[in-house]
């Protein structure tokens, strides 16, 4: 398991991306109307639409971790080929577990 990204909600993805680029030299890895992925100081930050994703942090996991810790969870396929599931911690915070295709 390794850290992948933190996701923040944005009402306007394009405006938020522009702000991060202008103020923090963000490198935009992907952007569309519903989400963006940026890299700032070695950290990946996703901007997500409030109606599509909760704010969360994300770990990349492998098949072994999934079979040992997440075997009861359903992973959803994404447009980039990855799959993920969300869980909540005891305080209600969302954690995403992400698997890239082999």
Buried (B, 14 or more C-beta within 10 A) or exposed (E): EEEBBBBBBBEEBEEBBBBBBEEEEBEEEEBEEEBBBBBBEEEBBBBBBEEEBBEBBBBBBEEEBBEEEBEEEEBEEEEEEBBBBBEEEEEEEBEBBBBEEE
